[in-house]
Amino acid sequence: MVSNFAAISHVGDPQDEGGSQAVRVQLRLREMILAGELKAGSRITELAMVEKLGVSRTPIRAALIRLEQEGLLQQMRSGGFAIRQFSEADVADAIELRGTVEGLAARLAAERSAPAQALAQANQCLDEIDLLLQQSVLNEDAFTNYVRLNALFHSLLGQLSASPVIQRELERVCGLPFASPSGFVGVQANSLKARDMLIVAQDQHRQVIEAITHREGARAEAVMREHSRLAQRNLRDAVRNTPDLPGVHLISPGT
């Protein structure tokens, strides 16, 4: 299985935040939450985390606020924060929202004539994914590389829209817990049909780039909406069949 929490939930880049201690604490707390070290519904206080992590209250406070903004925590009236539990419907809605925004990005890319450089980068990214999928069996390294390339492709899709507004909204929606493009790719790592599922996803990647190239806006949008349904299927599989996958314990099945 992919031992990478980015394969389950959106993870920020510490360099984007200046590599501060607050960001390092944020990443550590997120890891603890997704790994189940901190249970859903449990209360987190600054003082308890100071003792547990051995850092001062200032970076702890900043990290807790950022995790609340991400949606993993909720602030309590009595003080402190509680680890949120998500319904399966909540997560499915977040994935559906991402598919809607990505569909809009793809349609605008087709209608406005996508930037040639971004289009070339997207095709190169897909070529690299094709090389990965030529392997008859995908090992952990291959899956890790797929997660990286898949995230890159979806990021380039925002650039193809040539709309700063759409790019900003894509970043926001992908920051919702479990809504990132590779949110449940890790579910497939232990599946006998892992490679087959990724081939289907890759075919959809190719279809949307073809539609954008030929300026077929409606088709491009429809492909990306359908693409998000694969992620919803992986969500259902994760909740029902792989409860030990990092973060899945935060999702209540069938609600």
CYANA upper distance limits for C-alpha pairs under 8 A (distance plus 0.5 A):
  1 MET  CA    140 GLU  CA      6.82
  1 MET  CA    186 GLY  CA      7.05
  1 MET  CA    187 VAL  CA      8.50
  1 MET  CA    189 ALA  CA      5.63
  1 MET  CA    190 ASN  CA      6.69
  2 VAL  CA      7 ALA  CA      7.67
  2 VAL  CA    140 GLU  CA      6.27
  2 VAL  CA    143 PHE  CA      7.05
  2 VAL  CA    144 THR  CA      6.77
  2 VAL  CA    186 GLY  CA      6.31
  2 VAL  CA    189 ALA  CA      7.25
  4 ASN  CA      8 ILE  CA      8.26
  4 ASN  CA    144 THR  CA      8.13
  5 PHE  CA      9 SER  CA      6.82
  5 PHE  CA     11 VAL  CA      7.99
  5 PHE  CA     31 GLU  CA      7.64
  5 PHE  CA     34 LEU  CA      8.13
  5 PHE  CA    246 PRO  CA      7.34
  6 ALA  CA     10 HIS  CA      6.29
  6 ALA  CA     11 VAL  CA      6.03
  6 ALA  CA    182 SER  CA      8.00
  6 ALA  CA    183 GLY  CA      7.85
  7 ALA  CA    147 VAL  CA      7.00
  7 ALA  CA    182 SER  CA      5.87
  7 ALA  CA    183 GLY  CA      5.86
  7 ALA  CA    184 PHE  CA      6.86
  7 ALA  CA    185 VAL  CA      6.65
  7 ALA  CA    186 GLY  CA      6.15
  8 ILE  CA    178 PHE  CA      6.59
  8 ILE  CA    180 SER  CA      8.36
  8 ILE  CA    182 SER  CA      7.23
  8 ILE  CA    183 GLY  CA      4.73
  8 ILE  CA    184 PHE  CA      5.88
  8 ILE  CA    185 VAL  CA      7.86
  8 ILE  CA    186 GLY  CA      7.29
  8 ILE  CA    246 PRO  CA      7.29
  8 ILE  CA    247 GLY  CA      7.37
  9 SER  CA    177 PRO  CA      6.26
  9 SER  CA    178 PHE  CA      5.04
  9 SER  CA    179 ALA  CA      7.51
  9 SER  CA    180 SER  CA      6.83
  9 SER  CA    182 SER  CA      8.36
  9 SER  CA    183 GLY  CA      5.80
  9 SER  CA    247 GLY  CA      8.14
 10 HIS  CA    174 CYS  CA      7.27
 10 HIS  CA    175 GLY  CA      6.01
 10 HIS  CA    176 LEU  CA      7.66
 10 HIS  CA    177 PRO  CA      6.95
 10 HIS  CA    178 PHE  CA      7.08
 10 HIS  CA    179 ALA  CA      7.78
 10 HIS  CA    180 SER  CA      6.04
 10 HIS  CA    183 GLY  CA      7.73
 11 VAL  CA     27 LEU  CA      8.16
 11 VAL  CA    175 GLY  CA      8.41
 12 GLY  CA     16 ASP  CA      8.21
 12 GLY  CA     27 LEU  CA      8.50
 13 ASP  CA     17 GLU  CA      7.63
 14 PRO  CA     18 GLY  CA      7.00
 14 PRO  CA     19 GLY  CA      5.47
 14 PRO  CA     20 SER  CA      8.07
 14 PRO  CA     23 VAL  CA      6.51
 14 PRO  CA     24 ARG  CA      7.56
 15 GLN  CA     19 GLY  CA      5.51
 17 GLU  CA     23 VAL  CA      7.22
 19 GLY  CA     23 VAL  CA      6.91
 19 GLY  CA     24 ARG  CA      7.63
 20 SER  CA     24 ARG  CA      7.07
 21 GLN  CA     25 VAL  CA      6.64
 21 GLN  CA     59 PRO  CA      6.69
 22 ALA  CA     26 GLN  CA      6.55
 22 ALA  CA     58 THR  CA      8.33
 22 ALA  CA     59 PRO  CA      4.66
 22 ALA  CA     60 ILE  CA      7.03
 22 ALA  CA     62 ALA  CA      6.52
 22 ALA  CA     63 ALA  CA      5.97
 23 VAL  CA     27 LEU  CA      6.65
 23 VAL  CA     59 PRO  CA      8.36
 23 VAL  CA     63 ALA  CA      7.00
 24 ARG  CA     28 ARG  CA      6.72
 25 VAL  CA     29 LEU  CA      6.56
 25 VAL  CA     59 PRO  CA      7.34
 25 VAL  CA     60 ILE  CA      7.08
 25 VAL  CA     63 ALA  CA      6.60
 26 GLN  CA     30 ARG  CA      6.60
 26 GLN  CA     60 ILE  CA      8.25
 26 GLN  CA     63 ALA  CA      5.00
 26 GLN  CA     64 LEU  CA      7.55
 26 GLN  CA     66 ARG  CA      7.85
 26 GLN  CA     67 LEU  CA      7.48
 27 LEU  CA     31 GLU  CA      6.62
 28 ARG  CA     32 MET  CA      6.74
 29 LEU  CA     33 ILE  CA      6.69
 29 LEU  CA     63 ALA  CA      8.41
 30 ARG  CA     34 LEU  CA      6.66
 30 ARG  CA     67 LEU  CA      7.97
 31 GLU  CA     35 ALA  CA      6.45
 32 MET  CA     36 GLY  CA      6.68
 32 MET  CA     37 GLU  CA      5.50
 32 MET  CA     38 LEU  CA      6.37
 33 ILE  CA     37 GLU  CA      6.46
 33 ILE  CA     38 LEU  CA      5.42
 33 ILE  CA     39 LYS  CA      7.26
 33 ILE  CA     40 ALA  CA      8.37
 33 ILE  CA     83 ILE  CA      8.16
 33 ILE  CA    247 GLY  CA      7.78
 34 LEU  CA     38 LEU  CA      8.48
 34 LEU  CA    246 PRO  CA      5.61
 34 LEU  CA    247 GLY  CA      4.57
 34 LEU  CA    248 VAL  CA      8.22
 34 LEU  CA    249 HIS  CA      8.49
 34 LEU  CA    250 LEU  CA      8.27
 35 ALA  CA    246 PRO  CA      5.61
 35 ALA  CA    247 GLY  CA      6.76
 36 GLY  CA     40 ALA  CA      8.40
 36 GLY  CA    246 PRO  CA      7.98
 36 GLY  CA    247 GLY  CA      7.70
 36 GLY  CA    249 HIS  CA      7.69
 38 LEU  CA     42 SER  CA      7.48
 38 LEU  CA     83 ILE  CA      8.25
 39 LYS  CA     83 ILE  CA      7.49
 40 ALA  CA     82 ALA  CA      8.24
 40 ALA  CA     83 ILE  CA      5.52
 40 ALA  CA     84 ARG  CA      6.30
 40 ALA  CA     85 GLN  CA      6.00
 40 ALA  CA    249 HIS  CA      8.17
 40 ALA  CA    250 LEU  CA      6.31
 41 GLY  CA     82 ALA  CA      6.15
 41 GLY  CA     83 ILE  CA      5.46
 41 GLY  CA     84 ARG  CA      6.35
 41 GLY  CA     85 GLN  CA      7.03
 42 SER  CA     82 ALA  CA      5.97
 42 SER  CA     83 ILE  CA      6.23
 43 ARG  CA     80 GLY  CA      7.36
 43 ARG  CA     81 PHE  CA      6.15
 43 ARG  CA     82 ALA  CA      4.82
 43 ARG  CA     83 ILE  CA      7.13
 44 ILE  CA     48 ALA  CA      7.50
 44 ILE  CA     49 MET  CA      7.81
 44 ILE  CA     80 GLY  CA      6.35
 44 ILE  CA     81 PHE  CA      5.64
 44 ILE  CA     82 ALA  CA      6.32
 44 ILE  CA     83 ILE  CA      8.02
 45 THR  CA     49 MET  CA      6.90
 45 THR  CA     79 GLY  CA      8.30
 45 THR  CA     80 GLY  CA      5.30
 45 THR  CA     81 PHE  CA      6.97
 46 GLU  CA     50 VAL  CA      6.61
 46 GLU  CA     57 ARG  CA      6.66
 46 GLU  CA     60 ILE  CA      6.63
 46 GLU  CA     61 ARG  CA      6.79
 46 GLU  CA     80 GLY  CA      7.57
 47 LEU  CA     51 GLU  CA      6.90
 47 LEU  CA     57 ARG  CA      7.56
 48 ALA  CA     52 LYS  CA      6.68
 49 MET  CA     53 LEU  CA      6.23
 49 MET  CA     54 GLY  CA      8.18
 49 MET  CA     60 ILE  CA      7.45
 50 VAL  CA     54 GLY  CA      5.79
 50 VAL  CA     55 VAL  CA      5.84
 50 VAL  CA     56 SER  CA      6.39
 50 VAL  CA     57 ARG  CA      6.57
 50 VAL  CA     60 ILE  CA      7.46
 51 GLU  CA     55 VAL  CA      8.08
 55 VAL  CA     59 PRO  CA      7.96
 55 VAL  CA     60 ILE  CA      7.90
 56 SER  CA     60 ILE  CA      7.27
 57 ARG  CA     61 ARG  CA      6.42
 58 THR  CA     62 ALA  CA      6.87
 59 PRO  CA     63 ALA  CA      6.51
 60 ILE  CA     64 LEU  CA      6.66
 61 ARG  CA     65 ILE  CA      6.80
 62 ALA  CA     66 ARG  CA      6.79
 63 ALA  CA     67 LEU  CA      6.71
 64 LEU  CA     68 GLU  CA      6.66
 64 LEU  CA     73 LEU  CA      8.07
 64 LEU  CA     81 PHE  CA      8.09
 65 ILE  CA     69 GLN  CA      6.78
 66 ARG  CA     70 GLU  CA      6.77
 67 LEU  CA     71 GLY  CA      6.79
 67 LEU  CA     72 LEU  CA      6.12
 67 LEU  CA     73 LEU  CA      6.32
 68 GLU  CA     72 LEU  CA      6.27
 68 GLU  CA     73 LEU  CA      4.87
 68 GLU  CA     74 GLN  CA      6.04
 68 GLU  CA     75 GLN  CA      7.60
 69 GLN  CA     73 LEU  CA      8.29
 70 GLU  CA    175 GLY  CA      6.91
 70 GLU  CA    176 LEU  CA      6.57
 70 GLU  CA    177 PRO  CA      7.31
 71 GLY  CA     84 ARG  CA      8.08
 71 GLY  CA    176 LEU  CA      7.04
 71 GLY  CA    177 PRO  CA      6.81
 72 LEU  CA     83 ILE  CA      6.67
 72 LEU  CA     84 ARG  CA      6.12
 72 LEU  CA    177 PRO  CA      7.16
 73 LEU  CA     81 PHE  CA      6.63
 73 LEU  CA     82 ALA  CA      6.06
 73 LEU  CA     83 ILE  CA      5.15
 73 LEU  CA     84 ARG  CA      5.77
 74 GLN  CA     81 PHE  CA      5.99
 74 GLN  CA     82 ALA  CA      5.89
 74 GLN  CA     83 ILE  CA      7.01
 74 GLN  CA     84 ARG  CA      6.76
 75 GLN  CA     79 GLY  CA      7.62
 75 GLN  CA     80 GLY  CA      6.67
 75 GLN  CA     81 PHE  CA      4.94
 75 GLN  CA     82 ALA  CA      6.93
 76 MET  CA     80 GLY  CA      6.27
 76 MET  CA     81 PHE  CA      5.89
 76 MET  CA     82 ALA  CA      7.20
 84 ARG  CA    250 LEU  CA      7.77
 85 GLN  CA    250 LEU  CA      5.39
 85 GLN  CA    251 ILE  CA      6.47
 85 GLN  CA    252 SER  CA      7.66
 86 PHE  CA     90 ASP  CA      6.73
 86 PHE  CA     91 VAL  CA      7.41
 86 PHE  CA    250 LEU  CA      6.45
 86 PHE  CA    251 ILE  CA      5.22
 86 PHE  CA    252 SER  CA      6.60
 87 SER  CA     91 VAL  CA      7.13
 87 SER  CA    251 ILE  CA      5.93
 87 SER  CA    252 SER  CA      5.30
 87 SER  CA    253 PRO  CA      7.11
 87 SER  CA    254 GLY  CA      7.88
 87 SER  CA    255 THR  CA      5.59
 88 GLU  CA     92 ALA  CA      6.61
 88 GLU  CA    235 LEU  CA      8.49
 88 GLU  CA    236 ARG  CA      8.45
 88 GLU  CA    239 VAL  CA      8.50
 88 GLU  CA    251 ILE  CA      6.37
 88 GLU  CA    252 SER  CA      6.26
 88 GLU  CA    253 PRO  CA      5.88
 88 GLU  CA    254 GLY  CA      6.42
 88 GLU  CA    255 THR  CA      5.98
 89 ALA  CA     93 ASP  CA      6.51
 89 ALA  CA    254 GLY  CA      7.84
 89 ALA  CA    255 THR  CA      6.31
 90 ASP  CA     94 ALA  CA      6.83
 91 VAL  CA     95 ILE  CA      6.80
 91 VAL  CA    177 PRO  CA      8.04
 91 VAL  CA    178 PHE  CA      7.05
 91 VAL  CA    179 ALA  CA      7.44
 91 VAL  CA    251 ILE  CA      8.50
 92 ALA  CA     96 GLU  CA      6.60
 92 ALA  CA    232 GLN  CA      6.42
 92 ALA  CA    235 LEU  CA      8.02
 93 ASP  CA     97 LEU  CA      6.55
 94 ALA  CA     98 ARG  CA      6.81
 94 ALA  CA    173 VAL  CA      7.84
 94 ALA  CA    176 LEU  CA      7.45
 94 ALA  CA    178 PHE  CA      8.34
 94 ALA  CA    179 ALA  CA      6.12
 95 ILE  CA     99 GLY  CA      6.79
 95 ILE  CA    178 PHE  CA      8.29
 95 ILE  CA    179 ALA  CA      5.50
 95 ILE  CA    180 SER  CA      8.24
 95 ILE  CA    228 SER  CA      6.94
 95 ILE  CA    231 ALA  CA      7.60
 95 ILE  CA    232 GLN  CA      7.26
 96 GLU  CA    100 THR  CA      6.72
 96 GLU  CA    225 ARG  CA      8.21
 96 GLU  CA    228 SER  CA      6.87
 96 GLU  CA    229 ARG  CA      8.10
 96 GLU  CA    232 GLN  CA      8.43
 97 LEU  CA    101 VAL  CA      6.81
 97 LEU  CA    173 VAL  CA      7.78
 98 ARG  CA    102 GLU  CA      6.49
 98 ARG  CA    170 LEU  CA      7.55
 98 ARG  CA    173 VAL  CA      6.43
 98 ARG  CA    174 CYS  CA      7.23
 98 ARG  CA    179 ALA  CA      7.44
 98 ARG  CA    228 SER  CA      7.91
 99 GLY  CA    103 GLY  CA      6.35
 99 GLY  CA    224 MET  CA      6.50
 99 GLY  CA    225 ARG  CA      5.31
 99 GLY  CA    226 GLU  CA      8.19
 99 GLY  CA    227 HIS  CA      7.66
 99 GLY  CA    228 SER  CA      5.50
100 THR  CA    104 LEU  CA      6.81
100 THR  CA    224 MET  CA      8.23
100 THR  CA    225 ARG  CA      6.46
101 VAL  CA    105 ALA  CA      6.71
101 VAL  CA    166 ILE  CA      7.93
101 VAL  CA    169 GLU  CA      8.04
101 VAL  CA    170 LEU  CA      7.02
102 GLU  CA    106 ALA  CA      6.63
102 GLU  CA    157 LEU  CA      7.90
102 GLU  CA    158 GLY  CA      7.86
102 GLU  CA    170 LEU  CA      7.61
102 GLU  CA    221 GLU  CA      8.05
102 GLU  CA    224 MET  CA      6.72
102 GLU  CA    225 ARG  CA      7.98
103 GLY  CA    107 ARG  CA      6.69
103 GLY  CA    220 ALA  CA      7.36
103 GLY  CA    221 GLU  CA      4.47
103 GLY  CA    222 ALA  CA      7.08
103 GLY  CA    223 VAL  CA      7.91
103 GLY  CA    224 MET  CA      5.40
103 GLY  CA    225 ARG  CA      6.13
104 LEU  CA    108 LEU  CA      6.65
104 LEU  CA    221 GLU  CA      6.48
105 ALA  CA    109 ALA  CA      6.59
105 ALA  CA    157 LEU  CA      7.31
105 ALA  CA    158 GLY  CA      6.51
105 ALA  CA    160 LEU  CA      7.84
105 ALA  CA    161 SER  CA      5.45
105 ALA  CA    166 ILE  CA      6.98
105 ALA  CA    221 GLU  CA      8.18
106 ALA  CA    110 ALA  CA      6.79
106 ALA  CA    157 LEU  CA      7.25
106 ALA  CA    158 GLY  CA      8.43
106 ALA  CA    160 LEU  CA      7.86
106 ALA  CA    161 SER  CA      6.88
106 ALA  CA    208 VAL  CA      7.73
106 ALA  CA    212 ILE  CA      7.26
106 ALA  CA    217 GLY  CA      7.52
106 ALA  CA    220 ALA  CA      5.96
106 ALA  CA    221 GLU  CA      6.01
106 ALA  CA    224 MET  CA      7.82
107 ARG  CA    111 GLU  CA      6.64
107 ARG  CA    161 SER  CA      8.24
107 ARG  CA    212 ILE  CA      7.86
107 ARG  CA    216 GLU  CA      8.02
107 ARG  CA    217 GLY  CA      4.65
107 ARG  CA    218 ALA  CA      6.70
107 ARG  CA    219 ARG  CA      8.31
107 ARG  CA    220 ALA  CA      6.07
107 ARG  CA    221 GLU  CA      5.56
108 LEU  CA    112 ARG  CA      6.19
108 LEU  CA    161 SER  CA      5.77
108 LEU  CA    162 ALA  CA      8.44
108 LEU  CA    217 GLY  CA      7.32
109 ALA  CA    113 SER  CA      6.25
109 ALA  CA    114 ALA  CA      5.25
109 ALA  CA    160 LEU  CA      5.71
109 ALA  CA    161 SER  CA      4.63
109 ALA  CA    162 ALA  CA      7.37
109 ALA  CA    212 ILE  CA      6.60
109 ALA  CA    215 ARG  CA      8.37
109 ALA  CA    217 GLY  CA      8.12
110 ALA  CA    114 ALA  CA      6.80
110 ALA  CA    161 SER  CA      8.40
110 ALA  CA    211 ALA  CA      7.44
110 ALA  CA    212 ILE  CA      4.61
110 ALA  CA    213 THR  CA      7.13
110 ALA  CA    214 HIS  CA      7.71
110 ALA  CA    215 ARG  CA      4.69
110 ALA  CA    216 GLU  CA      6.33
110 ALA  CA    217 GLY  CA      5.47
110 ALA  CA    220 ALA  CA      7.73
111 GLU  CA    212 ILE  CA      8.31
111 GLU  CA    215 ARG  CA      6.16
111 GLU  CA    216 GLU  CA      7.72
111 GLU  CA    217 GLY  CA      6.18
112 ARG  CA    161 SER  CA      8.10
112 ARG  CA    162 ALA  CA      8.50
113 SER  CA    212 ILE  CA      8.15
113 SER  CA    213 THR  CA      8.23
113 SER  CA    215 ARG  CA      7.37
114 ALA  CA    118 ALA  CA      7.94
114 ALA  CA    119 LEU  CA      7.17
114 ALA  CA    160 LEU  CA      5.52
114 ALA  CA    161 SER  CA      6.88
114 ALA  CA    162 ALA  CA      7.33
114 ALA  CA    212 ILE  CA      7.76
114 ALA  CA    213 THR  CA      8.20
115 PRO  CA    119 LEU  CA      6.74
115 PRO  CA    160 LEU  CA      6.57
115 PRO  CA    162 ALA  CA      7.60
116 ALA  CA    120 ALA  CA      6.62
117 GLN  CA    121 GLN  CA      6.74
118 ALA  CA    122 ALA  CA      6.63
118 ALA  CA    156 LEU  CA      6.92
118 ALA  CA    159 GLN  CA      7.06
118 ALA  CA    160 LEU  CA      6.48
119 LEU  CA    123 ASN  CA      6.79
119 LEU  CA    160 LEU  CA      7.21
119 LEU  CA    209 ILE  CA      8.32
120 ALA  CA    124 GLN  CA      6.68
121 GLN  CA    125 CYS  CA      6.61
121 GLN  CA    156 LEU  CA      8.08
122 ALA  CA    126 LEU  CA      6.80
122 ALA  CA    153 PHE  CA      6.38
122 ALA  CA    156 LEU  CA      6.73
122 ALA  CA    157 LEU  CA      8.17
122 ALA  CA    209 ILE  CA      8.41
123 ASN  CA    127 ASP  CA      6.68
123 ASN  CA    209 ILE  CA      8.21
124 GLN  CA    128 GLU  CA      6.92
125 CYS  CA    129 ILE  CA      6.97
125 CYS  CA    149 LEU  CA      6.90
125 CYS  CA    152 LEU  CA      7.97
125 CYS  CA    153 PHE  CA      6.89
126 LEU  CA    130 ASP  CA      6.64
126 LEU  CA    149 LEU  CA      8.46
126 LEU  CA    153 PHE  CA      8.01
126 LEU  CA    202 GLN  CA      8.07
126 LEU  CA    205 HIS  CA      8.04
126 LEU  CA    206 ARG  CA      7.94
127 ASP  CA    131 LEU  CA      6.96
128 GLU  CA    132 LEU  CA      7.01
128 GLU  CA    149 LEU  CA      8.25
129 ILE  CA    133 LEU  CA      6.77
129 ILE  CA    146 TYR  CA      7.08
129 ILE  CA    149 LEU  CA      7.35
129 ILE  CA    202 GLN  CA      8.14
130 ASP  CA    134 GLN  CA      6.87
130 ASP  CA    202 GLN  CA      8.30
131 LEU  CA    135 GLN  CA      8.14
132 LEU  CA    138 LEU  CA      8.47
132 LEU  CA    142 ALA  CA      6.92
132 LEU  CA    146 TYR  CA      7.90
133 LEU  CA    138 LEU  CA      8.16
133 LEU  CA    195 ARG  CA      7.40
133 LEU  CA    198 LEU  CA      8.32
133 LEU  CA    199 ILE  CA      7.58
136 SER  CA    195 ARG  CA      8.24
137 VAL  CA    195 ARG  CA      7.77
138 LEU  CA    142 ALA  CA      6.06
138 LEU  CA    143 PHE  CA      6.94
138 LEU  CA    189 ALA  CA      8.46
138 LEU  CA    195 ARG  CA      7.43
139 ASN  CA    143 PHE  CA      6.84
140 GLU  CA    144 THR  CA      6.61
140 GLU  CA    189 ALA  CA      8.23
141 ASP  CA    145 ASN  CA      6.67
142 ALA  CA    146 TYR  CA      6.61
143 PHE  CA    147 VAL  CA      6.74
143 PHE  CA    186 GLY  CA      8.39
143 PHE  CA    189 ALA  CA      7.58
144 THR  CA    148 ARG  CA      6.93
145 ASN  CA    149 LEU  CA      6.64
146 TYR  CA    150 ASN  CA      6.28
147 VAL  CA    151 ALA  CA      6.64
147 VAL  CA    182 SER  CA      6.44
147 VAL  CA    185 VAL  CA      7.75
148 ARG  CA    152 LEU  CA      6.80
149 LEU  CA    153 PHE  CA      6.65
150 ASN  CA    154 HIS  CA      6.87
150 ASN  CA    181 PRO  CA      7.69
150 ASN  CA    182 SER  CA      7.33
151 ALA  CA    155 SER  CA      6.69
151 ALA  CA    181 PRO  CA      6.71
151 ALA  CA    182 SER  CA      7.04
152 LEU  CA    156 LEU  CA      6.67
153 PHE  CA    157 LEU  CA      6.78
154 HIS  CA    158 GLY  CA      7.38
154 HIS  CA    181 PRO  CA      7.41
155 SER  CA    159 GLN  CA      7.36
156 LEU  CA    160 LEU  CA      6.68
157 LEU  CA    161 SER  CA      7.23
158 GLY  CA    162 ALA  CA      7.85
158 GLY  CA    163 SER  CA      8.11
158 GLY  CA    166 ILE  CA      7.16
158 GLY  CA    167 GLN  CA      5.41
158 GLY  CA    170 LEU  CA      7.39
159 GLN  CA    163 SER  CA      7.73
159 GLN  CA    167 GLN  CA      7.16
161 SER  CA    166 ILE  CA      7.71
161 SER  CA    167 GLN  CA      8.25
163 SER  CA    167 GLN  CA      6.72
164 PRO  CA    168 ARG  CA      6.54
165 VAL  CA    169 GLU  CA      6.77
166 ILE  CA    170 LEU  CA      6.55
167 GLN  CA    171 GLU  CA      6.77
168 ARG  CA    172 ARG  CA      6.78
169 GLU  CA    173 VAL  CA      6.61
170 LEU  CA    174 CYS  CA      6.45
171 GLU  CA    175 GLY  CA      6.70
172 ARG  CA    176 LEU  CA      7.50
173 VAL  CA    179 ALA  CA      7.50
173 VAL  CA    180 SER  CA      8.32
174 CYS  CA    179 ALA  CA      5.83
174 CYS  CA    180 SER  CA      4.97
174 CYS  CA    181 PRO  CA      7.68
175 GLY  CA    179 ALA  CA      7.37
175 GLY  CA    180 SER  CA      7.11
176 LEU  CA    180 SER  CA      7.79
178 PHE  CA    183 GLY  CA      5.64
178 PHE  CA    184 PHE  CA      8.03
179 ALA  CA    183 GLY  CA      6.36
181 PRO  CA    231 ALA  CA      8.17
182 SER  CA    186 GLY  CA      8.25
183 GLY  CA    231 ALA  CA      7.99
184 PHE  CA    188 GLN  CA      8.30
184 PHE  CA    231 ALA  CA      6.94
184 PHE  CA    234 ASN  CA      6.21
184 PHE  CA    235 LEU  CA      6.64
184 PHE  CA    238 ALA  CA      7.83
185 VAL  CA    189 ALA  CA      7.92
185 VAL  CA    231 ALA  CA      8.20
185 VAL  CA    234 ASN  CA      7.66
186 GLY  CA    245 LEU  CA      8.38
187 VAL  CA    191 SER  CA      7.77
187 VAL  CA    234 ASN  CA      6.99
187 VAL  CA    237 ASP  CA      7.75
187 VAL  CA    238 ALA  CA      6.36
187 VAL  CA    242 THR  CA      7.55
187 VAL  CA    245 LEU  CA      7.91
188 GLN  CA    193 LYS  CA      7.89
188 GLN  CA    194 ALA  CA      5.20
188 GLN  CA    197 MET  CA      8.24
188 GLN  CA    234 ASN  CA      8.16
189 ALA  CA    194 ALA  CA      6.54
190 ASN  CA    194 ALA  CA      7.68
193 LYS  CA    197 MET  CA      6.76
194 ALA  CA    198 LEU  CA      6.92
195 ARG  CA    199 ILE  CA      6.63
196 ASP  CA    200 VAL  CA      6.93
197 MET  CA    201 ALA  CA      6.89
198 LEU  CA    202 GLN  CA      6.51
199 ILE  CA    203 ASP  CA      6.60
200 VAL  CA    204 GLN  CA      6.95
201 ALA  CA    205 HIS  CA      6.84
201 ALA  CA    227 HIS  CA      7.35
201 ALA  CA    230 LEU  CA      8.02
202 GLN  CA    206 ARG  CA      6.78
203 ASP  CA    207 GLN  CA      6.65
204 GLN  CA    208 VAL  CA      6.70
204 GLN  CA    223 VAL  CA      6.96
204 GLN  CA    224 MET  CA      8.11
204 GLN  CA    227 HIS  CA      7.07
205 HIS  CA    209 ILE  CA      6.96
206 ARG  CA    210 GLU  CA      6.63
207 GLN  CA    211 ALA  CA      6.63
207 GLN  CA    220 ALA  CA      8.05
207 GLN  CA    223 VAL  CA      7.61
208 VAL  CA    212 ILE  CA      6.62
208 VAL  CA    219 ARG  CA      8.08
208 VAL  CA    220 ALA  CA      5.39
208 VAL  CA    221 GLU  CA      8.34
208 VAL  CA    223 VAL  CA      6.52
208 VAL  CA    224 MET  CA      7.46
209 ILE  CA    213 THR  CA      6.55
209 ILE  CA    220 ALA  CA      8.13
210 GLU  CA    214 HIS  CA      6.71
211 ALA  CA    215 ARG  CA      6.44
211 ALA  CA    216 GLU  CA      5.42
211 ALA  CA    217 GLY  CA      7.44
211 ALA  CA    219 ARG  CA      6.73
211 ALA  CA    220 ALA  CA      5.67
212 ILE  CA    216 GLU  CA      6.44
212 ILE  CA    217 GLY  CA      7.22
212 ILE  CA    220 ALA  CA      6.66
216 GLU  CA    220 ALA  CA      6.70
217 GLY  CA    221 GLU  CA      6.72
218 ALA  CA    222 ALA  CA      6.70
219 ARG  CA    223 VAL  CA      6.69
220 ALA  CA    224 MET  CA      7.02
221 GLU  CA    225 ARG  CA      6.81
222 ALA  CA    226 GLU  CA      6.68
223 VAL  CA    227 HIS  CA      6.51
224 MET  CA    228 SER  CA      6.96
225 ARG  CA    229 ARG  CA      7.58
226 GLU  CA    230 LEU  CA      7.84
227 HIS  CA    231 ALA  CA      7.85
228 SER  CA    232 GLN  CA      7.02
229 ARG  CA    233 ARG  CA      6.71
230 LEU  CA    234 ASN  CA      6.78
231 ALA  CA    235 LEU  CA      6.67
232 GLN  CA    236 ARG  CA      6.92
233 ARG  CA    237 ASP  CA      6.83
234 ASN  CA    238 ALA  CA      6.53
235 LEU  CA    239 VAL  CA      6.75
236 ARG  CA    240 ARG  CA      6.68
237 ASP  CA    241 ASN  CA      5.97
237 ASP  CA    242 THR  CA      7.53
238 ALA  CA    242 THR  CA      5.28
238 ALA  CA    243 PRO  CA      6.88
238 ALA  CA    245 LEU  CA      7.80
238 ALA  CA    248 VAL  CA      7.36
239 VAL  CA    243 PRO  CA      6.34
239 VAL  CA    248 VAL  CA      6.73
239 VAL  CA    251 ILE  CA      7.58
239 VAL  CA    252 SER  CA      8.25
239 VAL  CA    253 PRO  CA      6.53
240 ARG  CA    253 PRO  CA      7.80
242 THR  CA    248 VAL  CA      8.30
243 PRO  CA    248 VAL  CA      6.13
243 PRO  CA    249 HIS  CA      6.72
244 ASP  CA    248 VAL  CA      7.36
244 ASP  CA    249 HIS  CA      7.81
245 LEU  CA    249 HIS  CA      8.45
247 GLY  CA    251 ILE  CA      8.11
